[in-house]
């Protein structure tokens, strides 16, 4: 039983002509070899799996080939080519900078460069993932890279060009590898399937190429995996099943539900998709790409940008003709916003369903916003409202006293409405008289009319105040210092029972009566003011009830008491301290004089 070799290694290109999708690089290298214009250092940069290391190996084999072809390719027959293909060539050195990135590794490489090749013309040093080298390793490599021996060629390969020092870039000839197109990937996969006797339809290979995202190594790995899964029978359905890709048929069905405003159908379809294991963000992203493809199909000039399976191309074009661009653009905006905020949503499924609900009613929203084919903004205009009056309905209360009060209130309200209507009628009659020009009997009609209005309104207000004071039956007691202080102490006892920390603030405050309905609460600092302010609402209700005054008002002010301020200790000088001690203890001064001491002030 032969040992299995993965396709990425088994079908690795051995010549420049077999490299897929990098013709701009292979042609340049072949011409440089043919014209003997090789640089001493190359930098191959680009995405993963596009042929950087492969081209470096082909270049190393070709420049040491003893019998080059007319096209500048290696013959694969000479001793140098055979040794290279077998992996025994002494002129090829490959270093993985991801694991050998220290200064010592670079110094060892530089020491090897000093030795002349035993056979062949060049010694080729390939450093893969060169961006992983440390800064000190880069600096140790600078001089050798700038002025290597004539027989030494360095090939650096990296996927992250921006991480390499500019001093390194300036010493290399840079080649940028590009992603391999889907068509090139499909053709290469088809060649491998033909060699391996694998039955695969073009749609399945197209799906593999899309999944690989321009990486040939990934495409070959996916092909090997699906061949093992299907036992050599690649179809569109089993490829989708193995790669966990949502078929475009689901998106076409979802689009039909959206256009027909079939919300129930869309919800059931999404439930089916969810049971298959597809996450909501995958559905939103796939549907966005589907809408984008439809938008691309609207213009024949950009149909080439349509990146779908060949069997679906005509279906896309036909469906795009039936949908207006405004619907497609609006749908893209909804899907884009939903996809951006998907991670922040706590209920992922509900978030996706809300986006589908918006899409189902999108066409209706656009139709409502359009007027004669043009989008208009509808404004709400306030219409004039007529003067409305309503009769006051009496309340049915069981208590006799309350019933009498309500009757008095109702009679007062009716009187106000009646007089208001009389004023209105008199005003209308005066206006009619004014239009007729009958002002001869009045000296100043406007002034008398306004005077009548003011007098009548004042009468109404007086009558209403008298009625309300009579029917209310409740009088407000004027504030007195003793009753206010008793009510204040009662509230303090209430706070003390609750073990409220505001009790000391209330106890230290001083009450000042300003007039019969207002007073001031004087606190000594802002902290006490805040404690009292925190109890404002409850304190107000309590005092109104205890003092029998609904018009009660109070204000909390801060007045600092000098007596309560702590005396700050003043620091004394050395001379003042001595004088103070001498005043308290006279013998200290006498001792100083007898001993002849001099104090250091």
Backbone torsions as a table, in degrees:
resi	resn	phi	psi	omega
1	UNK	NA	121.1	-179.0
2	UNK	-71.7	147.9	178.5
3	UNK	-73.5	134.5	-177.8
4	UNK	-75.5	134.7	176.7
5	UNK	-119.6	128.9	-178.0
6	UNK	-64.5	153.8	-175.5
7	UNK	-63.6	-32.0	-179.4
8	UNK	-62.9	-28.0	176.9
9	UNK	-95.3	-37.8	-176.8
10	UNK	-65.9	-38.4	-177.0
11	UNK	-108.9	33.1	176.0
12	UNK	-71.0	132.6	-177.0
13	UNK	-60.5	141.5	-179.9
14	UNK	-110.3	-12.6	178.3
15	UNK	-134.6	165.7	-179.3
16	UNK	-63.5	-33.8	-176.6
17	UNK	-68.1	-24.8	-177.8
18	UNK	-89.0	-4.5	177.0
19	UNK	-72.0	132.5	-172.8
20	UNK	-96.4	127.5	168.8
21	UNK	76.4	10.4	-179.0
22	UNK	-128.3	45.5	-175.8
23	UNK	-64.3	-32.9	-179.0
24	UNK	-66.1	-25.6	179.5
25	UNK	-89.8	-45.6	-178.5
26	UNK	-63.8	-38.6	178.2
27	UNK	-63.9	-42.4	179.1
28	UNK	-63.2	-43.0	-179.0
29	UNK	-67.6	-40.8	179.1
30	UNK	-64.0	-41.1	178.7
31	UNK	-66.8	-36.9	178.1
32	UNK	-66.0	-39.0	178.3
33	UNK	-67.9	-43.8	-177.6
34	UNK	-64.6	-37.6	-177.8
35	UNK	-92.6	3.3	179.1
36	UNK	57.0	48.6	179.8
37	UNK	-123.6	44.8	-178.0
38	UNK	-77.2	136.8	173.0
39	UNK	-79.0	161.2	-179.6
40	UNK	-86.2	-11.8	-179.6
41	UNK	-147.6	132.7	179.1
42	UNK	-122.8	148.7	173.1
43	UNK	-126.2	112.9	178.1
44	UNK	-99.6	116.4	-179.6
45	UNK	-129.7	148.6	-179.7
46	UNK	160.6	-179.4	-179.3
47	UNK	-64.2	172.2	-178.9
48	UNK	-72.9	148.8	171.3
49	UNK	66.9	28.7	-179.5
50	UNK	-110.2	1.0	172.8
51	UNK	111.5	20.6	-179.2
52	UNK	-67.2	-54.7	-179.6
53	UNK	-66.3	-35.3	178.5
54	UNK	-62.0	-46.6	178.8
55	UNK	-65.4	-33.5	177.1
56	UNK	-65.2	-40.9	178.4
57	UNK	-68.9	-41.3	178.8
58	UNK	-63.8	-40.2	178.4
59	UNK	-63.4	-43.7	179.1
60	UNK	-62.5	-39.7	179.3
61	UNK	-71.2	-38.7	-173.6
62	UNK	-70.3	-41.4	-176.1
63	UNK	-70.5	-17.8	177.4
64	UNK	-103.3	3.3	179.9
65	UNK	-68.5	139.0	-178.5
66	UNK	-82.6	-22.8	-177.9
67	UNK	-135.7	83.3	178.6
68	UNK	-70.9	147.0	176.0
69	UNK	-78.7	173.5	-179.8
70	UNK	-65.7	-28.4	-179.4
71	UNK	-83.5	1.0	-179.0
72	UNK	82.1	26.2	179.6
73	UNK	-104.0	157.0	176.0
74	UNK	-71.9	147.6	-176.2
75	UNK	-82.0	-21.9	-178.8
76	UNK	62.2	18.3	-179.0
77	UNK	-123.9	-24.9	-178.4
78	UNK	-73.7	171.2	-177.8
79	UNK	-64.3	-37.3	-179.2
80	UNK	-65.8	-43.6	179.7
81	UNK	-66.3	-39.8	-179.8
82	UNK	-66.1	-41.6	178.9
83	UNK	-64.6	-38.1	179.0
84	UNK	-67.5	-41.9	179.8
85	UNK	-65.9	-30.9	-179.7
86	UNK	-85.5	-8.1	179.0
87	UNK	80.9	21.9	-178.7
88	UNK	-112.7	12.7	-178.7
89	UNK	-70.9	136.6	179.9
90	UNK	-91.9	-1.5	-177.7
91	UNK	-103.4	6.8	-177.9
92	UNK	-125.2	124.3	-179.9
93	UNK	-128.1	129.6	-179.2
94	UNK	-122.9	126.9	-177.3
95	UNK	-120.4	131.0	176.6
96	UNK	-93.0	105.7	-176.7
97	UNK	-71.6	-13.9	179.0
98	UNK	-67.4	-32.6	-179.2
99	UNK	-110.8	-12.4	179.5
100	UNK	-124.7	72.8	-172.0
101	UNK	-115.6	14.7	-177.7
102	UNK	-92.2	172.8	178.5
103	UNK	-67.2	-35.6	-178.9
104	UNK	-64.0	-37.7	178.9
105	UNK	-65.0	-40.3	179.1
106	UNK	-69.6	-38.4	177.9
107	UNK	-63.3	-40.2	176.9
108	UNK	-63.0	-38.8	177.5
109	UNK	-65.5	-41.1	179.4
110	UNK	-64.6	-36.7	177.8
111	UNK	-65.2	-35.0	178.7
112	UNK	-69.4	-27.5	-177.8
113	UNK	-64.6	-25.3	-175.3
114	UNK	-67.9	-22.0	-176.0
115	UNK	-85.2	133.7	-179.7
116	UNK	-75.2	142.2	178.9
117	UNK	-62.9	138.9	180.0
118	UNK	-74.4	-33.4	177.8
119	UNK	-141.9	147.5	-178.3
120	UNK	90.9	174.2	-175.2
121	UNK	-96.3	-33.7	-171.9
122	UNK	-128.4	150.5	167.0
123	UNK	-109.3	122.8	-174.0
124	UNK	-107.5	128.8	179.7
125	UNK	-116.8	115.2	-179.8
126	UNK	-105.0	121.4	177.2
127	UNK	-111.9	106.7	-178.5
128	UNK	-88.0	148.2	-176.8
129	UNK	52.9	50.5	-173.2
130	UNK	-66.1	-20.8	180.0
131	UNK	-67.3	-12.1	179.5
132	UNK	-82.2	-7.6	178.5
133	UNK	-65.4	145.8	177.0
134	UNK	-74.7	166.2	-179.3
135	UNK	-63.1	-39.9	178.5
136	UNK	-66.3	-35.9	177.4
137	UNK	-67.1	-40.5	175.7
138	UNK	-58.6	-45.5	-177.6
139	UNK	-66.3	-34.7	177.4
140	UNK	-69.9	-20.9	-176.9
141	UNK	-93.7	-10.4	-171.9
142	UNK	-61.8	-50.3	-173.8
143	UNK	-65.4	-42.5	179.2
144	UNK	-66.6	-37.6	-179.9
145	UNK	-69.0	-30.5	-178.3
146	UNK	-78.6	-40.5	-177.6
147	UNK	-131.5	70.8	178.7
148	UNK	-80.0	167.7	173.8
149	UNK	-63.1	161.0	-175.5
150	UNK	-65.5	-21.4	-177.0
151	UNK	-95.9	-0.7	-175.5
152	UNK	-103.9	132.2	176.3
153	UNK	-129.0	130.1	-179.8
154	UNK	-108.5	133.8	175.7
155	UNK	-124.1	114.4	179.7
156	UNK	-103.1	134.2	-179.8
157	UNK	-123.9	136.8	-178.6
158	UNK	-155.7	154.3	173.1
159	UNK	-101.7	-7.7	-177.8
160	UNK	-131.5	85.5	-176.4
161	UNK	-65.4	-31.1	-175.2
162	UNK	-69.0	-14.5	-179.4
163	UNK	-88.5	-4.1	-177.8
164	UNK	-89.7	142.0	-178.5
165	UNK	-64.0	143.8	178.1
166	UNK	-60.0	-29.6	178.6
167	UNK	-66.5	-29.6	175.9
168	UNK	-75.6	-43.6	-178.8
169	UNK	-60.8	-37.1	-177.1
170	UNK	-70.4	-15.9	-178.5
171	UNK	-98.0	-0.4	-175.0
172	UNK	-118.8	156.5	169.9
173	UNK	-93.4	116.5	-167.5
174	UNK	-94.9	133.3	175.4
175	UNK	-123.7	120.9	179.7
176	UNK	-97.1	115.7	177.2
177	UNK	-85.2	143.8	-179.1
178	UNK	-111.1	165.0	177.4
179	UNK	-67.0	146.7	-179.1
180	UNK	-80.9	132.2	-177.5
181	UNK	-67.9	161.7	-178.0
182	UNK	-65.8	-40.1	-179.0
183	UNK	-64.1	-43.2	178.1
184	UNK	-63.9	-39.0	178.9
185	UNK	-65.6	-42.6	179.8
186	UNK	-63.0	-42.9	179.7
187	UNK	-63.7	-41.3	179.5
188	UNK	-67.9	-39.9	177.3
189	UNK	-64.4	-36.4	179.5
190	UNK	-66.2	-37.8	177.2
191	UNK	-63.6	-42.3	179.7
192	UNK	-66.8	-39.6	178.4
193	UNK	-63.8	-38.0	177.6
194	UNK	-65.6	-38.7	179.6
195	UNK	-71.2	-31.9	-177.1
196	UNK	-96.1	5.0	-178.9
197	UNK	56.6	46.6	177.8
198	UNK	-103.4	130.3	179.1
199	UNK	-90.2	114.7	-178.0
200	UNK	-142.7	130.8	175.4
201	UNK	-81.7	160.6	-174.3
202	UNK	-66.7	-31.5	-179.7
203	UNK	-64.0	-40.7	179.5
204	UNK	-67.7	-39.0	177.1
205	UNK	-66.3	-34.1	177.9
206	UNK	-65.9	-38.9	177.6
207	UNK	-65.0	-40.3	178.0
208	UNK	-63.3	-41.4	179.5
209	UNK	-64.5	-39.7	176.9
210	UNK	-64.1	-41.0	-178.4
211	UNK	-67.1	-31.6	-177.3
212	UNK	-74.6	-20.3	176.9
213	UNK	57.7	45.5	174.7
214	UNK	82.9	7.8	179.9
215	UNK	-105.5	112.4	-177.1
216	UNK	-67.6	-36.9	179.5
217	UNK	-62.5	-41.3	177.0
218	UNK	-64.9	-38.9	-179.9
219	UNK	-63.2	-42.8	179.4
220	UNK	-68.2	-36.1	177.4
221	UNK	-66.0	-41.6	177.7
222	UNK	-64.1	-40.3	179.3
223	UNK	-60.9	-46.2	178.8
224	UNK	-60.7	-39.2	-177.8
225	UNK	-67.7	-43.1	-178.5
226	UNK	-72.3	-32.9	176.3
227	UNK	-61.9	-40.9	177.1
228	UNK	-67.3	-35.3	-178.5
229	UNK	-71.3	-38.1	-175.2
230	UNK	-102.8	0.9	179.7
231	UNK	60.5	41.9	174.5
232	UNK	84.1	11.7	-179.9
233	UNK	-121.9	92.9	-178.0
234	UNK	-91.0	119.3	173.9
235	UNK	-123.7	166.8	-178.1
236	UNK	-64.0	-40.3	-176.3
237	UNK	-69.9	-47.6	-178.6
238	UNK	-72.2	-22.8	174.0
239	UNK	-69.0	-43.4	177.1
240	UNK	-63.3	-39.2	-179.0
241	UNK	-65.5	-41.2	-177.1
242	UNK	-74.6	-36.8	-178.1
243	UNK	-85.9	-2.9	179.8
244	UNK	56.5	51.6	-179.9
245	UNK	-110.2	139.4	178.9
246	UNK	-81.5	125.9	-176.4
247	UNK	-68.1	150.4	178.0
248	UNK	-65.8	-21.3	177.8
249	UNK	-59.9	-36.8	177.9
250	UNK	-63.0	-39.9	-179.6
251	UNK	-69.6	-35.7	176.0
252	UNK	-64.8	-40.6	177.9
253	UNK	-67.2	-38.7	178.1
254	UNK	-66.0	-35.3	177.6
255	UNK	-67.2	-40.1	177.3
256	UNK	-61.4	-42.1	176.7
257	UNK	-62.3	-37.7	-179.6
258	UNK	-67.2	-42.0	-178.1
259	UNK	-71.9	-32.6	-179.4
260	UNK	-89.1	1.0	-177.5
261	UNK	55.9	38.6	179.9
262	UNK	-92.9	84.8	-176.5
263	UNK	-67.2	-41.6	-179.4
264	UNK	-62.8	-41.2	178.1
265	UNK	-63.5	-39.6	179.2
266	UNK	-66.3	-39.6	-179.8
267	UNK	-67.4	-40.6	178.1
268	UNK	-66.4	-37.9	178.7
269	UNK	-66.5	-41.1	177.8
270	UNK	-66.5	-34.9	176.3
271	UNK	-62.9	-38.8	176.8
272	UNK	-64.6	-42.0	178.7
273	UNK	-65.1	-39.2	-179.3
274	UNK	-65.8	-37.4	178.4
275	UNK	-68.2	-22.0	176.7
276	UNK	-78.6	-6.9	175.5
277	UNK	99.0	12.1	-179.9
278	UNK	-89.3	129.8	179.3
279	UNK	-74.1	159.8	-177.1
280	UNK	-64.2	-38.1	-179.9
281	UNK	-66.2	-32.2	176.0
282	UNK	-66.6	-38.6	177.7
283	UNK	-66.3	-44.6	179.8
284	UNK	-63.6	-42.3	179.9
285	UNK	-67.1	-42.7	179.5
286	UNK	-66.2	-38.5	179.4
287	UNK	-69.6	-34.1	175.5
288	UNK	-62.8	-44.4	178.2
289	UNK	-65.0	-35.7	177.8
290	UNK	-64.6	-45.6	177.9
291	UNK	-64.2	-37.6	176.9
292	UNK	-61.5	-42.4	178.3
293	UNK	-63.8	-37.4	176.3
294	UNK	-65.0	-39.6	179.0
295	UNK	-66.0	-35.2	177.0
296	UNK	-65.3	-35.8	-177.9
297	UNK	-71.4	-10.9	-179.0
298	UNK	-68.6	-24.4	-179.1
299	UNK	-119.1	128.6	-178.1
300	UNK	-66.7	-24.7	-177.3
301	UNK	-67.6	-28.4	-174.9
302	UNK	-112.6	17.8	177.9
303	UNK	-64.8	-24.5	179.0
304	UNK	-64.6	-20.2	177.8
305	UNK	-78.2	-5.3	-179.6
306	UNK	-70.7	113.6	-175.2
307	UNK	-108.8	75.8	-178.4
308	UNK	-135.7	171.4	176.3
309	UNK	-63.8	142.6	-174.1
310	UNK	-58.2	-35.5	-177.8
311	UNK	-68.1	-21.2	-180.0
312	UNK	-95.4	-7.3	-173.2
313	UNK	-59.9	-50.0	-179.0
314	UNK	-64.4	-34.9	180.0
315	UNK	-66.8	-38.0	176.3
316	UNK	-62.3	-46.2	-176.2
317	UNK	-64.2	-42.4	-179.7
318	UNK	-67.1	-39.9	-179.1
319	UNK	-69.6	-34.0	-178.2
320	UNK	-66.7	-28.2	-179.7
321	UNK	-69.0	-21.1	-175.0
322	UNK	-94.1	-3.3	-175.3
323	UNK	-119.8	137.9	179.2
324	UNK	-77.8	149.3	179.6
325	UNK	-62.1	-30.7	-179.9
326	UNK	-62.8	-38.0	178.5
327	UNK	-66.5	-41.8	-178.3
328	UNK	-66.4	-43.7	-179.1
329	UNK	-66.5	-41.6	178.5
330	UNK	-64.5	-39.9	178.0
331	UNK	-63.8	-39.3	177.6
332	UNK	-62.6	-39.8	178.5
333	UNK	-63.7	-43.1	179.4
334	UNK	-63.3	-45.7	-178.8
335	UNK	-66.9	-37.5	179.9
336	UNK	-65.1	-45.0	178.4
337	UNK	-64.8	-39.0	179.6
338	UNK	-66.7	-37.9	-179.5
339	UNK	-70.5	-36.4	179.8
340	UNK	-66.3	-41.5	-177.2
341	UNK	-91.3	9.9	-177.1
342	UNK	-66.3	-41.0	-177.1
343	UNK	-65.4	-32.8	-177.7
344	UNK	-78.9	-13.8	-177.3
345	UNK	-75.6	136.9	177.9
346	UNK	-80.6	-40.9	177.5
347	UNK	-101.6	96.9	-174.3
348	UNK	-64.3	-41.8	-177.0
349	UNK	-66.5	-44.3	178.9
350	UNK	-62.1	-37.6	178.9
351	UNK	-62.1	-42.7	178.7
352	UNK	-68.1	-39.7	179.8
353	UNK	-65.9	-34.9	176.9
354	UNK	-63.0	-38.5	176.9
355	UNK	-64.4	-39.2	178.3
356	UNK	-67.2	-36.2	177.5
357	UNK	-63.5	-44.0	177.2
358	UNK	-60.3	-40.1	-178.4
359	UNK	-67.8	-37.4	-178.2
360	UNK	-66.3	-31.2	-179.5
361	UNK	-105.0	16.0	-179.0
362	UNK	-68.2	-45.9	-177.2
363	UNK	-63.8	-38.6	178.1
364	UNK	-65.1	-38.9	178.7
365	UNK	-64.9	-38.8	179.2
366	UNK	-68.1	-38.6	179.4
367	UNK	-66.8	-37.7	179.1
368	UNK	-68.4	-32.2	-178.3
369	UNK	-82.6	-9.7	-177.7
370	UNK	-98.0	146.2	179.4
371	UNK	-139.5	106.1	-178.7
372	UNK	67.8	31.3	178.1
373	UNK	87.6	-7.4	179.9
374	UNK	-118.5	141.8	-178.3
375	UNK	-77.1	128.4	-179.3
376	UNK	-128.2	154.5	175.5
377	UNK	-101.3	120.0	-178.0
378	UNK	-87.9	131.0	179.6
379	UNK	-109.3	144.6	178.5
380	UNK	-93.1	119.6	-178.2
381	UNK	-105.0	130.2	179.3
382	UNK	-73.4	121.1	178.4
383	UNK	-84.9	153.4	178.6
384	UNK	-65.8	136.7	-177.9
385	UNK	-108.3	130.2	-179.7
386	UNK	-72.4	158.0	178.1
387	UNK	-70.8	127.3	-175.7
388	UNK	-119.8	138.9	173.7
389	UNK	-126.9	149.3	179.9
390	UNK	-136.1	140.0	178.0
391	UNK	-71.4	141.8	178.4
392	UNK	-82.1	123.6	-178.1
393	UNK	-87.2	130.0	180.0
394	UNK	-71.5	148.4	177.2
395	UNK	-91.3	137.8	179.2
396	UNK	-91.6	108.0	-178.6
397	UNK	-118.0	140.9	-175.2
398	UNK	-71.0	-37.1	-176.0
399	UNK	-68.6	141.1	-175.5
400	UNK	-72.2	-41.5	-178.4
401	UNK	-64.1	-42.3	178.6
402	UNK	-64.5	-36.3	179.7
403	UNK	-64.7	-42.3	179.1
404	UNK	-64.1	-39.6	178.3
405	UNK	-62.4	-43.1	-179.0
406	UNK	-65.2	-37.6	178.8
407	UNK	-62.7	-40.8	178.6
408	UNK	-64.0	-41.2	177.9
409	UNK	-62.9	-41.3	-178.4
410	UNK	-66.3	-41.8	-179.7
411	UNK	-64.7	-38.5	177.4
412	UNK	-64.8	-40.6	179.4
413	UNK	-65.8	-40.7	178.4
414	UNK	-63.2	-40.1	178.8
415	UNK	-61.4	-41.0	178.9
416	UNK	-63.2	-44.4	-178.8
417	UNK	-65.4	-40.0	-179.5
418	UNK	-63.6	-46.6	179.9
419	UNK	-66.8	-33.7	177.6
420	UNK	-63.2	-41.8	179.0
421	UNK	-66.7	-37.2	178.0
422	UNK	-64.2	-40.3	177.9
423	UNK	-61.8	-41.7	-179.3
424	UNK	-63.1	-43.6	-179.9
425	UNK	-65.2	-42.8	178.7
426	UNK	-62.3	-38.4	179.4
427	UNK	-63.9	-43.4	179.7
428	UNK	-64.1	-40.5	179.1
429	UNK	-65.2	-38.4	179.4
430	UNK	-67.2	-35.9	177.9
431	UNK	-66.8	-39.4	177.8
432	UNK	-64.0	-42.1	178.7
433	UNK	-63.1	-37.0	178.7
434	UNK	-64.9	-40.8	178.1
435	UNK	-65.3	-35.0	-178.7
436	UNK	-74.0	-15.8	177.5
437	UNK	88.3	19.8	-177.9
438	UNK	-94.3	79.1	177.9
439	UNK	-115.9	12.6	-173.3
440	UNK	-71.1	-28.1	-175.3
441	UNK	-88.0	-1.7	-179.7
442	UNK	-121.7	143.5	177.8
443	UNK	-77.6	-42.1	179.0
444	UNK	-143.1	89.8	-174.3
445	UNK	-60.7	-42.9	-177.3
446	UNK	-63.3	-39.8	-179.1
447	UNK	-67.0	-41.5	179.8
448	UNK	-67.3	-36.2	179.6
449	UNK	-65.0	-46.1	179.5
450	UNK	-65.5	-36.2	178.1
451	UNK	-63.2	-41.8	177.6
452	UNK	-61.8	-41.8	-179.7
453	UNK	-61.6	-47.6	-178.1
454	UNK	-62.2	-43.1	-179.5
455	UNK	-62.6	-45.1	-179.5
456	UNK	-63.8	-42.0	-180.0
457	UNK	-65.4	-39.3	177.6
458	UNK	-64.1	-39.7	177.1
459	UNK	-61.8	-41.2	179.4
460	UNK	-62.6	-43.9	-178.0
461	UNK	-64.8	-42.4	179.5
462	UNK	-62.3	-44.0	179.7
463	UNK	-63.5	-38.6	-179.2
464	UNK	-67.8	-38.4	178.5
465	UNK	-66.6	-42.0	179.4
466	UNK	-63.5	-43.5	179.8
467	UNK	-63.4	-43.0	-177.1
468	UNK	-67.8	-38.0	179.8
469	UNK	-69.5	-33.4	179.9
470	UNK	-74.7	-42.7	-175.5
471	UNK	-77.7	-24.8	-177.3
472	UNK	-71.2	-40.0	176.9
473	UNK	70.2	15.4	-175.3
474	UNK	-129.2	129.5	179.4
475	UNK	-112.8	146.0	178.6
476	UNK	-90.2	126.0	179.7
477	UNK	-80.0	138.6	177.5
478	UNK	-71.0	150.1	-178.1
479	UNK	-71.9	139.4	173.8
480	UNK	-132.3	148.5	-171.8
481	UNK	-63.7	-41.8	-176.3
482	UNK	-69.2	-45.4	179.5
483	UNK	-65.6	-37.0	177.6
484	UNK	-64.5	-39.8	-179.6
485	UNK	-68.5	-36.5	178.7
486	UNK	-65.5	-44.9	178.4
487	UNK	-63.2	-37.1	179.4
488	UNK	-65.4	-42.0	177.3
489	UNK	-65.7	-34.4	176.9
490	UNK	-63.2	-39.3	178.4
491	UNK	-69.5	-34.6	176.9
492	UNK	-63.4	-41.9	177.4
493	UNK	-61.9	-37.0	177.3
494	UNK	-63.3	-42.5	178.0
495	UNK	-67.7	-36.9	-179.8
496	UNK	-65.8	-35.5	177.4
497	UNK	-66.5	-30.9	178.4
498	UNK	-85.2	-2.6	-176.3
499	UNK	57.6	45.5	-178.1
500	UNK	-82.8	132.7	-178.7
501	UNK	-69.0	-5.9	-179.4
502	UNK	-83.4	-1.4	-176.7
503	UNK	-58.7	-48.0	179.8
504	UNK	-60.5	-35.2	179.9
505	UNK	-65.7	-40.3	177.9
506	UNK	-68.6	-37.2	-177.6
507	UNK	-68.7	-36.9	-176.9
508	UNK	-83.1	-9.0	-177.5
509	UNK	-77.4	155.4	-179.4
510	UNK	-118.2	138.4	-177.4
511	UNK	-105.8	131.7	176.9
512	UNK	-126.5	126.9	179.4
513	UNK	-87.2	125.8	179.3
514	UNK	-90.5	-47.4	175.9
515	UNK	-149.5	-166.3	-173.9
516	UNK	-70.1	-14.2	-178.1
517	UNK	-124.5	-2.2	-175.7
518	UNK	-137.6	152.8	177.0
519	UNK	-150.9	168.4	-180.0
520	UNK	-116.3	144.2	174.4
521	UNK	-109.9	113.7	-175.5
522	UNK	-99.5	120.1	176.5
523	UNK	-113.7	160.6	-173.4
524	UNK	-88.2	-19.7	179.8
525	UNK	-152.4	170.4	-176.7
526	UNK	-69.0	-28.7	179.1
527	UNK	-64.9	-45.1	177.3
528	UNK	-65.2	-36.3	177.5
529	UNK	-59.8	-41.2	-179.5
530	UNK	-67.2	-37.7	178.1
531	UNK	-62.3	-43.0	-179.6
532	UNK	-70.9	-38.2	179.7
533	UNK	-63.5	-32.9	180.0
534	UNK	-64.1	-26.3	-179.3
535	UNK	-97.8	15.6	-170.5
536	UNK	-57.2	-53.9	-173.4
537	UNK	-61.4	-47.8	-178.8
538	UNK	-69.3	-37.3	179.2
539	UNK	-64.5	-40.8	-179.6
540	UNK	-62.3	-46.2	179.3
541	UNK	-62.1	-39.8	-178.6
542	UNK	-65.9	-45.6	-177.3
543	UNK	-68.5	-38.8	177.4
544	UNK	-59.9	-38.8	-179.0
545	UNK	-72.2	-42.7	-176.5
546	UNK	-74.3	-35.5	-176.4
547	UNK	-93.6	-3.1	179.2
548	UNK	55.2	51.6	-178.3
549	UNK	-144.7	111.3	-179.7
550	UNK	-83.3	-13.3	-178.8
551	UNK	-98.4	21.9	-175.0
552	UNK	-67.5	138.1	176.4
553	UNK	-140.1	143.9	175.8
554	UNK	-149.1	157.2	-178.1
555	UNK	-133.4	140.7	-178.2
556	UNK	-103.4	121.6	-179.7
557	UNK	-123.0	163.5	-179.1
558	UNK	-117.6	125.6	174.2
559	UNK	-132.6	117.9	-177.4
560	UNK	-75.0	135.6	179.3
561	UNK	-100.0	115.9	-177.1
562	UNK	-60.7	-30.1	-178.2
563	UNK	-68.3	-30.1	-178.1
564	UNK	-83.8	-11.7	-179.7
565	UNK	-73.6	137.9	180.0
566	UNK	-73.8	134.5	179.4
567	UNK	-74.2	126.1	179.8
568	UNK	-80.7	133.4	178.8
569	UNK	-74.1	127.5	179.7
570	UNK	-92.8	126.5	179.4
571	UNK	-73.1	130.3	-178.1
572	UNK	-95.1	150.0	175.0
573	UNK	-76.7	173.3	-179.2
574	UNK	-64.6	-38.8	179.8
575	UNK	-67.2	-40.7	179.7
576	UNK	-67.2	-37.9	177.6
577	UNK	-62.5	-40.6	179.6
578	UNK	-66.0	-43.2	179.5
579	UNK	-62.3	-38.1	179.1
580	UNK	-65.7	-44.3	179.8
581	UNK	-66.7	-38.5	179.6
582	UNK	-66.6	-33.9	177.8
583	UNK	-66.4	-36.0	-179.5
584	UNK	-80.6	-38.0	-177.0
585	UNK	-127.3	93.8	-175.5
586	UNK	-62.5	-26.5	-175.8
587	UNK	-68.6	-19.4	178.0
588	UNK	-66.1	-42.8	178.6
589	UNK	-66.2	-38.5	178.1
590	UNK	-65.3	-39.9	178.0
591	UNK	-63.0	-39.1	179.5
592	UNK	-63.4	-42.9	-178.3
593	UNK	-69.3	-39.7	-179.9
594	UNK	-66.4	-40.6	-177.7
595	UNK	-83.8	-11.3	179.7
596	UNK	68.7	38.2	-177.4
597	UNK	-80.5	145.9	175.1
598	UNK	-115.3	119.5	-178.2
599	UNK	-85.1	140.1	177.8
600	UNK	-87.5	96.2	-179.4
601	UNK	-81.6	NA	NA
